[in-house]
Amino acid sequence: MQNKIAQALNRLLEERGVSATDLAVGAGVSNATVSKLRRADYSGAVSFNVVLKIAKFFNVPLESFAPDDFGGKTYQPFSFQDVALQDGAAIYDQFMARSLNAESIYISNTLPDALKTQAVILAELGDQPFVPAYAEKMRAIRENPDVIKNISGAFFVDESIMLCLLRRQGIYAQLTENDAAEQIEILNALFETAFPRVHGYVIDFRSNNLSTCFVVNQKFGAQFVFGGYLTWESEELGQMVHKKAMSAARKATGITQFISAHR
């Protein structure tokens, strides 16, 4: 795989007339990393994020660097959709529409936005003008029985973030005791009655190599990178992420059990 990356990288540099230094600056990687990649001399495994940055710099599909090395399969090209923070709801709407009557996997370091109270959203996003309307939109989603009765799947929350929320620490330090209690009450109520086909898990992301991702029906996906969203459509890749998530679920703690153990 590393040799194919080196071949593809050297070809692109020559074809585009780009210097190694220009690539390093434009892609946000070090000169040393570019030099090692060009020589197929890369210590340890090739970093997905590094190759992803280079692919975006050249505006080429990720598989251009390793067309045959992802489990013997060639995935459909990735497409980039840059979304500013205040426009993140556009991606959420897109996948909410696809997730109805379809299994979804949501891997996030925080709770899914539709489960958050306004106080929690405010703590995460800051005092920005769009927050109240966005929080109200999320509340409307979770309180709409026609929406939630059709949702199935699983979501994952990072253990360290969940502990900060329960203890009102870190980014959640501004929450009052009542704010935290309201969030916990909503979670407990939803998983007791409203979400019979949704499973919430708490797990340590770092030790289990998880990163933020949203997959619907084992086919459509979005991953937050570079301050925007990388979106893709691939049954093979979707199934791979689904398998990884289900493996992590076997090591995770259910969200209501986690709350009970750490309150």
C-alpha positions as CSV (number, residue, x, y, z in Angstrom):
1,M,0.0,0.0,0.0
2,Q,2.8,2.4,0.9
3,N,4.5,1.9,-2.4
4,K,1.3,2.6,-4.3
5,I,0.9,5.8,-2.3
6,A,4.4,6.9,-3.2
7,Q,3.8,6.2,-6.9
8,A,0.6,8.1,-6.9
9,L,2.0,11.0,-5.0
10,N,5.0,11.4,-7.2
11,R,2.9,11.2,-10.3
12,L,0.5,13.9,-9.0
13,L,3.4,16.2,-8.0
14,E,4.9,15.9,-11.5
15,E,1.6,16.2,-13.4
16,R,0.4,19.2,-11.4
17,G,3.8,20.9,-11.3
18,V,3.6,21.2,-7.5
19,S,6.6,21.1,-5.2
20,A,6.8,19.0,-2.1
21,T,6.9,22.1,0.0
22,D,3.8,23.6,-1.6
23,L,2.0,20.3,-0.9
24,A,3.1,20.2,2.7
25,V,1.9,23.8,3.3
26,G,-1.4,23.4,1.3
27,A,-2.3,20.0,2.8
28,G,-1.3,20.9,6.4
29,V,1.3,18.1,6.8
30,S,5.0,18.3,7.5
31,N,7.8,18.3,4.9
32,A,9.2,15.3,6.5
33,T,6.0,13.4,6.1
34,V,5.8,14.3,2.4
35,S,9.4,13.2,1.9
36,K,8.8,9.8,3.6
37,L,5.7,9.2,1.6
38,R,7.5,10.0,-1.7
39,R,10.2,7.4,-0.8
40,A,7.6,4.8,0.4
41,D,9.5,5.1,3.7
42,Y,6.8,5.7,6.3
43,S,7.3,4.5,9.9
44,G,4.4,2.4,11.1
45,A,1.0,2.3,9.3
46,V,0.1,4.9,6.8
47,S,-2.1,7.5,8.4
48,F,-5.6,7.7,6.9
49,N,-5.8,11.4,7.8
50,V,-2.5,12.3,6.1
51,V,-3.6,10.6,2.9
52,L,-7.0,12.2,3.2
53,K,-5.5,15.7,3.4
54,I,-3.3,15.0,0.4
55,A,-6.3,13.7,-1.6
56,K,-8.3,16.8,-0.8
57,F,-5.3,19.1,-1.7
58,F,-5.2,17.5,-5.2
59,N,-9.0,17.1,-5.4
60,V,-8.8,13.4,-6.3
61,P,-10.6,10.4,-4.8
62,L,-9.0,8.7,-1.8
63,E,-8.7,5.4,-3.7
64,S,-6.3,7.1,-6.2
65,F,-3.6,6.3,-3.7
66,A,-4.5,2.7,-3.1
67,P,-7.1,1.4,-5.6
68,D,-6.7,-2.3,-4.6
69,D,-5.7,-2.2,-1.0
70,F,-8.9,-1.8,1.0
71,G,-9.8,-5.4,1.6
72,G,-9.4,-6.2,-2.1
73,K,-12.2,-3.8,-2.9
74,T,-12.4,-0.4,-4.7
75,Y,-14.8,2.0,-3.0
76,Q,-16.7,4.7,-4.7
77,P,-15.0,8.1,-4.7
78,F,-15.3,10.2,-1.7
79,S,-16.9,13.6,-2.1
80,F,-16.2,16.7,0.0
81,Q,-19.0,19.0,1.2
82,D,-17.6,21.8,3.3
83,V,-20.2,23.0,5.9
84,A,-19.7,25.9,8.3
85,L,-20.6,25.2,11.9
86,Q,-23.9,27.1,11.7
87,D,-24.9,25.2,8.7
88,G,-24.2,21.8,10.2
89,A,-27.9,21.2,10.5
90,A,-28.0,20.7,6.7
91,I,-26.1,17.5,7.0
92,Y,-28.2,16.5,10.0
93,D,-31.4,17.0,7.9
94,Q,-30.0,15.1,5.0
95,F,-29.3,12.0,7.1
96,M,-32.4,12.3,9.2
97,A,-34.4,12.0,6.0
98,R,-32.5,8.9,5.0
99,S,-32.5,7.3,8.4
100,L,-36.3,7.0,8.8
101,N,-37.2,3.3,8.5
102,A,-33.5,2.5,8.1
103,E,-30.9,1.4,10.6
104,S,-28.4,4.1,11.4
105,I,-25.1,4.1,13.3
106,Y,-24.1,7.4,14.9
107,I,-20.6,7.6,16.4
108,S,-20.1,10.9,18.1
109,N,-18.0,12.1,21.0
110,T,-21.1,13.8,22.4
111,L,-24.7,12.9,22.6
112,P,-26.7,13.1,19.3
113,D,-28.0,16.7,19.0
114,A,-31.6,15.6,18.9
115,L,-31.2,14.3,22.5
116,K,-29.5,17.4,23.9
117,T,-31.2,20.1,25.9
118,Q,-30.7,23.7,24.9
119,A,-28.4,24.2,27.9
120,V,-26.1,21.4,26.7
121,I,-26.1,22.6,23.1
122,L,-25.3,26.1,24.4
123,A,-22.4,24.8,26.5
124,E,-21.0,23.0,23.4
125,L,-21.5,25.7,20.7
126,G,-21.3,28.9,22.7
127,D,-23.6,31.9,22.8
128,Q,-24.2,32.1,19.0
129,P,-27.4,33.5,17.5
130,F,-28.5,30.3,15.8
131,V,-28.3,28.2,18.9
132,P,-31.9,28.8,20.4
133,A,-33.6,28.0,17.0
134,Y,-31.4,24.9,16.5
135,A,-32.0,23.6,20.0
136,E,-35.7,24.1,19.5
137,K,-35.5,22.1,16.2
138,M,-33.8,19.3,18.0
139,R,-36.4,19.3,20.7
140,A,-39.2,19.1,18.2
141,I,-37.5,16.0,16.6
142,R,-37.2,14.1,19.8
143,E,-40.8,14.9,20.8
144,N,-42.3,14.0,17.5
145,P,-43.7,10.4,17.9
146,D,-44.0,10.0,14.1
147,V,-40.3,10.6,13.8
148,I,-38.8,8.7,16.7
149,K,-41.0,5.6,16.4
150,N,-39.3,4.8,13.1
151,I,-35.7,5.3,14.1
152,S,-33.5,2.3,14.8
153,G,-29.9,1.7,15.2
154,A,-27.2,2.7,17.7
155,F,-25.1,5.7,18.8
156,F,-21.8,5.9,20.6
157,V,-20.7,8.6,23.1
158,D,-17.1,9.0,24.3
159,E,-16.7,8.0,28.0
160,S,-14.7,11.1,28.9
161,I,-17.2,13.5,27.4
162,M,-20.1,11.7,29.2
163,L,-18.3,11.9,32.5
164,C,-17.8,15.7,32.0
165,L,-21.5,16.1,31.3
166,L,-22.5,14.1,34.4
167,R,-20.0,16.0,36.6
168,R,-20.5,19.4,35.0
169,Q,-16.8,19.7,34.1
170,G,-14.8,20.7,31.0
171,I,-17.0,22.2,28.3
172,Y,-20.0,21.5,30.6
173,A,-18.7,23.5,33.5
174,Q,-21.3,26.3,33.0
175,L,-24.2,23.9,33.4
176,T,-26.2,24.2,36.6
177,E,-27.2,21.2,38.7
178,N,-30.7,21.5,37.3
179,D,-29.3,21.7,33.7
180,A,-27.5,18.4,34.2
181,A,-30.5,16.8,35.9
182,E,-32.8,17.8,33.0
183,Q,-30.5,16.3,30.5
184,I,-30.3,13.0,32.5
185,E,-34.1,12.9,32.9
186,I,-34.6,13.3,29.1
187,L,-32.2,10.5,28.4
188,N,-33.7,8.1,30.9
189,A,-37.2,8.9,29.7
190,L,-36.4,8.5,26.1
191,F,-34.8,5.1,26.5
192,E,-37.5,3.8,28.7
193,T,-40.3,4.6,26.4
194,A,-39.6,6.4,23.1
195,F,-36.6,4.6,21.6
196,P,-37.3,0.8,21.7
197,R,-35.2,0.2,18.7
198,V,-32.3,2.5,19.5
199,H,-29.3,1.5,21.6
200,G,-27.1,4.1,23.2
201,Y,-23.5,3.1,24.2
202,V,-20.7,4.8,26.2
203,I,-17.2,3.8,25.3
204,D,-13.6,5.1,25.4
205,F,-13.1,6.3,21.8
206,R,-9.3,6.4,22.0
207,S,-8.6,2.9,23.1
208,N,-11.2,1.5,20.7
209,N,-10.1,3.6,17.7
210,L,-13.4,5.2,17.1
211,S,-13.9,8.6,15.4
212,T,-17.0,10.7,14.6
213,C,-19.1,9.2,11.8
214,F,-22.7,8.8,10.8
215,V,-23.8,5.8,8.7
216,V,-27.3,5.2,7.4
217,N,-28.5,1.8,6.1
218,Q,-24.9,0.6,5.9
219,K,-24.5,2.7,2.8
220,F,-24.6,6.5,3.3
221,G,-22.0,8.1,5.6
222,A,-20.6,11.4,6.8
223,Q,-17.5,12.1,8.8
224,F,-16.4,15.4,10.3
225,V,-13.0,16.4,9.1
226,F,-11.1,19.7,8.4
227,G,-14.0,21.8,9.8
228,G,-16.5,20.4,7.4
229,Y,-18.1,17.1,6.4
230,L,-16.7,14.3,4.3
231,T,-19.7,12.5,2.8
232,W,-19.7,9.2,1.0
233,E,-21.9,6.5,-0.5
234,S,-20.5,3.0,-0.5
235,E,-22.1,-0.3,0.6
236,E,-18.7,-1.9,1.3
237,L,-17.4,1.0,3.4
238,G,-20.7,1.3,5.2
239,Q,-20.7,-2.4,6.1
240,M,-17.1,-2.1,7.3
241,V,-18.0,0.8,9.6
242,H,-21.1,-1.1,10.8
243,K,-19.0,-4.1,11.7
244,K,-16.5,-1.9,13.6
245,A,-19.3,-0.3,15.5
246,M,-21.0,-3.6,16.5
247,S,-17.6,-4.9,17.7
248,A,-17.2,-1.8,19.8
249,A,-20.8,-2.2,21.2
250,R,-19.8,-5.5,22.7
251,K,-17.2,-3.7,24.9
252,A,-19.4,-0.7,25.7
253,T,-21.8,0.2,28.5
254,G,-25.4,1.1,27.9
255,I,-26.0,4.8,28.3
256,T,-28.7,4.4,31.1
257,Q,-26.5,1.9,32.9
258,F,-23.5,4.3,32.6
259,I,-25.6,7.2,34.0
260,S,-26.8,5.1,37.0
261,A,-23.2,4.0,37.8
262,H,-21.6,7.5,37.6
263,R,-24.2,10.0,38.9
